[in-house]
Amino acid sequence: MKNWYAIYVRPRSEKKVAKVLSDVGIDHYLPLQRSLRKWSDRKKWIELPLIPGYCFVHLDLADRLQVLTLPNVVQFVRFNGQPALIQPSHIEFMRRMLSQTEVDFTISNQMPAPGQTVEITSGPMIGLQAEMVSEKGKSRIIVRLEALNNIIQVEVPLSQVALVDSAAPAER
């Protein structure tokens, strides 16, 4: 009987694994979200994995060796020593969520800490970098912007910010 399973893949190889799975005829799902990326000379919409490092396969567990031998596949996600089953409703939820253009979402496993630099990734202040000041509930944060020798504190949805690499200098 076929079920959905999650597999770990090597970093930044989710699309490669999805292509190989297609080539060998294994039913799979790689949830991708559109994201606006900014370079010094242009802005561009690109598709990034919704959950980096993972891809979902729909197969009979007896066929798992066929998946494990593919390039860039690390292993199946396990729970209690067995490959973890993913509910079909969860796969369907991700598909519906990603098909909605008016829904703004992000997946993160960490909340920015006070003092960390974040970049606003959507909304009217897109592209601005700010300092995270405090948490306001589970889905909103307060950021501080310095402009014209004044400090402006703004409440921003957590879904509209991304942590800035601490190695890069902050632009305010």
N, C-alpha and C positions, 0 to 999 in steps of 0.2 A: 504494500500500500504506500502510495506517495504521500509525503509530508513535506512541510517547509522546514528548513534548517538554516542556521546562520553559519557562515564560515569566516575565519580570520584570513586576511590576505596581507601580503607584504605592504608596507607603507607606500602610498601613492601609486598603487597598481590595481585599484578597483576596476577601472575601465578596461584594462588589459585582461583581467580575469573574466570580466563579463563578455568580452569579445571571444575569448577562448571557449567559454561555456557555450556560447552561441554556435561557434564553429563545430563543436563536438555534439551538439544537439541536446544539451542538458537545459531543462527549463530553469530559469533563474530570474532574479529581480535585483537590480541595482538602483535604489532610489537616488535620483539626482535633483539638485536644486539649482536654480539660476542665481548667480551672485554677480554683482557689479564690482569689478576689480579696477583699481586705478594705478596706472603707471605714470611716469613723469611726463610722457608725451601723449597719452590717450587713456580713455576709459573703455572697458569692454565687458560685455555680459558673457560669463562662462558658466559651464555646468560643473558643479562639484558634488562629490558624494554627500548625501545627507548624513550618513553615519560613517565617518572615515575609518577605514580598516576592515570593513565588513561587506559581505555580499550574501544574498539569500539564494538558496537552491531548493528546487522542488523535485524530490526524487525518492525512490525506495531506498531505505537505509542499506540494503544489500549492495547498492551501487556506489557507496561512499568512497570506495577505493579509487574509482574512476576519477572522482573529484580531487582526492588528495594527491594524485600523481600529476596534476596539472601544474604548469609553472606559476609561481607567485602565490599559490594556495598554501597556507601554513597549517591550519587544522580546523576541525569543526569546533564551534563553541559548545562547551560541555556543561552539564548540570548533573551533579551526583554521578560523575563518571560516564555518563551517556550523552550522545549528541542531543543538545537542547532542541525540543520541538518549538517551532514558532507557529502561533495560531494563524490560520488563514485570514481571520478578521483583522489581525495586526498588519498583514501585508496589504490587505484591501484599504485599511485606514491610511497607510502611507501613500498609496496610489491616489486616493481621493484628496488627501491633504495637499499633495504636490500638484494636483490638477487645478487647485483653487488659486487664482492669481491674486485675489484680494486678501488672502490670509497671509499674515506676516509671522514667521516663526523662525526659530533657531534651536539647535540642539547643542548643549554645552554641559560638560560635567563639572564645571567650576564657576563660582561666582567671583567677579573681580573683587579684589580686596581694596579697602580704602587706601588711597595713595597711588594705585596703579593707573597707568594711562590706558584709556580706551579710545577707540575711534567710532564715531557714529556712522553706521553702515546704511541707514535708510532714513527717510523722512526729510523734513525741510533743512536739517543741519548736516546732511550727508557729507562725509569727508572731514569734518572737524574732529580734532583730537582734544580730549578733555581728561581731567583727573577725576576718578571715581571718589566721591566724598562719603556717601553712606548708602545703605540699603533701605529701600522703602517697600517692604513686603517682599514676596518671592519673585515678582515679575517686573519691578521697577527699581531704578536706582537714581540717585542724585549725582549729577556731574557738575564740575566747576570749570567754567570757561574764563580765560583771561582775555579781555578785549579793551583796548583804549584805556589802559590803566585802571580798569574796573574788573571786578570779579562777578560773574553771573552764574548763579546756581540754577540748574534746570533739571526737572524730573523727566527721565527718559525711560521708555520701556526697555527691559533687558534684551528683548529681541532685536533692538536697533543698535546694539553696540557689540564690538569685538575687542578683545584684548590686543594691545599693541605689543609687538615683540620688544622685550625689555632691552635687547641689545641695540635696537635702533633708536636714534635720538628722537625725542618727542618734538613735534611741531605744534605750536599753539597759536 
